[in-house]
Amino acid sequence: MNGNFKYWNPTKLYFGENSLNYLADELKNYGPVVMLSYGGGSIKRNGIYDAVIDILKKAGKTIIEDAGVMPNPTVEKLYEGARMARENNVDLILAVGGGSTIDYAKGVSTSAWCEEDPWQKYYLRGEEATCKVIPVGSILTMVGTGSEMNGGSVITNHAEGLKVGKVFGPYAFPKFTILNPTFTYTVPQYQMVAGFYDIMCHILEQYLSDDDDNTTDYIAEGLMQSLIRSSRVAVKNPRDYEARSNIMWTATWALNTLLKMGKSTDWEVHMIGQAVGAHTNATHGMTLAAVSMAYYHHILDAGLPKFVRFAQNVWGIHGEGKSDRQIAEEGLQALEAWMREIGVVLHLKELGVTDEMIPAIADSTFLLTGGYKTLTREEVIEILKESM
């Protein structure tokens, strides 16, 4: 492994069918006012809301409800939540939902007492919080983002055509997270498989970088193999507990900072996908899926040894009598076949992107330097066109 690093993840995890039972004990560690953040109301239909409210009331908490967190949280919603948390002097933000809800909660936690515009300070200038940060706890109902055990917070500004992620330090990580795989059973198939690809993409963004013998690359290969196997089971039977629990656990380890240790990491697929999301409001995992294959083919030669390793160690591609490029291409073919098998979007036009939108999407794409190839704006346009 190359480089020097510090590793610390302060999030406490409770995992399993009975994990919600631990919420009452966790609530003892925080003051009386809890802001309950959630989305469009699915937690009310599946009974999770009632169970959480009952625990909060028995704990004697004052509950401030912050409903309506959208799949791609907007800057306007962030301002609203921050104002609500500040005016009610909230002691804990409890996010119940998927990654968007938890992302949003971290944004609110760092923005409520921020004297500057948080969009400018955090998301455009990338600065750290210098104000009081409200603790966040999370109850996960849809897997994919890994937001339950990291400092990431992605906010969309439609007026500026930007969807930007800020990775806060450990001070903004959820203090605790409750992971009950059965809470994910009622997620619609489209959202479920989008989450599956988001997990895969998180792993690949870290795996497809550097050329040293890094221990975390071996971990990444195991996580990808587990995801592939369990996803195939889950698309046929979404209530298979073993498959859904394995996927939930994989999603957490895919982006809880472990895999990036000693790595430069890539993240350009996310930059392009998030730009697409800013202009279409499409589901995050689907935007990643739609641009991935064109991007990977574009950087294939620059990172050929790792793509060969990916083909052989993850997909079991045999190399006898083949060139390295042939092996690598077969690995990407196997990845695409799996994507088709689980049912993710493979073309941007399916997400509402038109040819006329491509220049603006390219303008909204941040160009990063950690991967095997640093793109130009013209190359982003080429990739977007190939993704149509």
N, C-alpha and C positions, 0 to 999 in steps of 0.2 A: 504493500500500500504506500501511496505517496502522500506528502503533505502533512501538516500538523492540524489538529482539530480538538475542539472541546465538545463533549456530548453530555447533554442533560435534558431529560424530558420529565417535567414535573406532573404530568397528568396521571391521575389515579383512575384505573379502569375497573369496572364491574361487568363481568361477562356471564351470560347465560340466561335461561328462562326465568330465573328468580332474581335477576339483577336489580329490578326496580325496588325490591325490598330494602336495598341499601340507601335509598334516597333519604329516608327519614333520619338516619344517622348523619349523613352528610349535611343536612340542613341545620343541624345543631352548631355547625362551625361558622354560620353567617347570621347577619342581623335580621330584623323582622320584616323587611320589605323585599319581596321577590318579584322581579319582572319576568313574566312568562311569555316568551317569544315563540310564535309558531306561524304556520303558513295559512293555507286556504281553508282549513277546517277538516281535513281528512282524519286528524287525530280525534276529532269529536265523533266521527262515524265509526271508528274502529275501537273506541273505548279507552284509548290511551289518555286522552284529555281528562276524563272523569277520574281515572286512577291517580293521575298526578295531582289534580285539584284536591282530591280527598287527602292525599299525603300532606300537601301544603297546609290545608286547613287544620288537620290534626296536629301539625307542628306549630300552629298558632301564627302563621305567616300572613302578612298583608299582601294580597296578590294584585299586581298591576298587570293587566293583560295587554299584550302587544301583538295583535293578530295581523294577518295579511302580509306576512313576509313572502315576497314573490320568488320564483325559481332563480331569477337573476336579480338579486337585490339592487335597488336603485339608490343613487345618492340622495334623492328626495326622501326615501324611506329611512335612510341612515340618519338624516337630519331630524326627522320626526322621532325616531327611536331615541336618539341622543337627548333631545329636548324632554321627552317623557321620563327617561331615566334620571336626568338631572333634577327636574321639577319635583319628582317623587322621592328623591334621595335614596335611590335603589341600592340595596346591599348585595344583591346577587341577581345576575341575569341567567335564567334557566331556559336554554334553547331546546325545544322539542321539535325534531324534524330531521331533514337531511342536511347536506353540506351547506346549502345556501342559507338556511336558518342559522346554523352555527357560525358560518362566515360573517353573517350580518351581526350576530350577537357580539363577536369579537370587535367588529367595527364600532358598534355602539359603546362597548365597554371602554374603549380607548378614546372615544369622541365626546362622551357626555360632559366631561370636565375640561375638555381641550379649549383653550381660549382662541385658537386659530381655526380657520376653516379646515376640517379634517380631510376633505377631498384634496385640497392643495398640499397640506402638510404630509399626509400619509401616502396617498395614492399617486400623486404626481411627483412630489419631491422625495418620497421614500424615507421620510424621517421616522425616528422612533418616538414613542409617547413620552412626554415630559410632565404629564399631569397625573392626577389620581386615576387609576384603572380599576373599574368595577370587576369583581370576580365573575367568571362565567362557568356554568355547569351545563352539561348537555345530555340529552337522551336521544339516541340515534334511531331514526325510523327508516332511513334509506341510505344505502351504502354507496360509496364511490369516491368521495372527495378526500377522505382521511382527515377532514377538518376537526374531527373529535379528539385528535391528539397532536395538533400542530398549531402554529400561529398564523396560518393563512387566512386572509379575508379578501374576497373578490367583490368589487362594487362596480356597477355599470352606470355610466353617465351618458344617457342617450343624446342629450343636447350636444355633447362634444364628440359623440361617436366613439367612445372609449369604454372598454371593460378592463379594469386594472386590478391586479392582485398585489396586496401588500403582505409580506411575511413578517409579522411582529415577532419579537423575542419571546422567550419562555414566560415572561410576565403576563402575556395575553393568552397563553395556552389555557384550554379548559382546565379548571382545578380538578374536576372529576367528570367521568363519562360513563354512562350506563348503556351497555350493548346487549340488547335482547334480540336474538335473531328472529324470533316470532313477530316482532314489531315490523319487520320488513315484508311480511307475507302479502300484504294488501297493496303494495306498490304496483302500479300498472306495468305491464310487460315492457312497454316502450321505455319507461323510465328505468326499469330494472336493468335492461340490457345496456342502456346508455351508461349506467353506473358501472357495469362490468367493464366496458371499454375504458372508462375514465381510470379505473384501477390499473388496467394494462398499460395505459399511456403514462400514468405516473411512474410506473416501474421502468418503462422504456426510456423516459426522459432522463433518468439517472443512470441506467445501465449503458445506454448508447453514448458514452463519453469516456475519454482516457483510454490508455492501452496497457496499463500495468495490471499485475495479478492482484486484484482487489478482493478481499474476503466478501465484501458486501455484494459483489457481482454473483457469487455463488448463492447467496441468500436470495437475490433477485430472481435467479433462474428457478429456484425452488418455489418461490411465490407465484411466478408465472405458470409453472406446471400445475400447481394447486388450483389457480384460478381457471385455467383452461378446463381441467377435469370437472370441477364443481359447477362451472357455468353451463356445461353441457347437460348436467343433471338438472340444474335449476330451470332452464328454459323449458324442459319437458314437465317438470314437477316443481313449481315455485314454492311449494310447502315442504320440500325435502329439507328437514332440519339440518342434517349433516352438511349438505351442500351450502345452504344459506349461512350457516355458522362459519364454515370455512371461508366463504367469500367475505363475510363481515370482518373476520380476523385478518385476512389478507389485505383488505382495503385499508385497515388501520396501519399495518406495518409497511404498506406501500408508500405512505407519505407521513410518517411520524418522525422524520429526520434521520432515521437509521441508515437508509440506503444511500444517502448523499455523503456520508462520511468518507473523506479522502477522495471525493469525486469533483470534477468541474461541473458536471451536469449540463443538460441541453436546454429544454423548455421551449424550444422554438415552435413545436407543434401547438403547445398551449397558447403561445403568443398569437399565432395565426388563428387558431380556433376561437380565442377570446375576441379577437377583432371581428370575426364572423358573427359571434354572439352579440356584440355591441350593435351591429347593423341589422340583425334579424330577430334577436331575442330567442334564438333557437336553443334547445336543450344542450347543455354544455358538452356532455359526453358524445353527442351526435356531431357536434361541430368538430371535435377532435378526430372522430372516426372518418369524417368526410375529407379531411386534408392529410391524414397520416400517410397513406400509401404513396401519394405523389411526393411528399416530403422525404420519406425514407428512400425512395428510388433516386431522388435528387442528391442525397448525401451518401449513397451507397459506396461509391468508390473511395470517398474520403475516410470512411470508417470501416473498410472492408473486413479486416480481421475480426472485429467485434460482431459484424453481421454474420460472418461464417460461424463464429462461436454460438450466436443466437440460434442459427439454423440447426446446428448439431446438438447443442445441449438442451434446448427447449423443445424443439420439434422432432428431434431424432433423425435428422436428414443425414444419410450416409454419403461420404465423400469420395468413395472409390471411383477413379476414372473421371472425376469432374474437376473443373477449375474452381478456384476459390469464388469467383464471381457466380458461377453456376450454383454452387452450394448456397451462397448468400441469397440469390434470386429465389431458390426453392424455399428458403426460410420465409421470405416475404410472401411468397405464394401461399404457404401454410398459414401465415398470419391472416391474410385476406380471406382464405377459405373459412377460418374460424369466425371471422367477423361476419361473413355471410351466414354462417351456421347459426349464430346467436341472434342475428337480425338487426344489426346496426346499419345506419345510413352510410353509404359509400360515395355519395355525390352531393355536392353543394346545392345543386338545383333542387334537390329534394327538401332543402331547408329554406327555400325561397330566395336563394341568391341568383341574381341575374348578371349577365355579362357587364352591364352598365355599372354595377355596384363594385366591381373588382378593384378599380383604382382607389376608391375611398377605403375599402377594406385594407388594402396594402398600406395606405397612409396611416391607418390605425394600428398597424402591427409593429410592435417593438422588436428590434433586431438585437439578438443576444450573441454572446461570444463563447459560450461554454461548450458547444457541441463540436462535431467534427468539421463543420463548415459554417462560416458566418455568412449569412445571406445578404444580398442587396435587395432593394425595393423591387428591382426588375425581376429578380429570382422569385420573390414572393408572388408577384403577378403571374409568373409562369406556373408556379405550383398551384395557385388558385384556379387558373385556367385548366390545368390538367385534372383538377379535382371536380370540375363541373360535370 
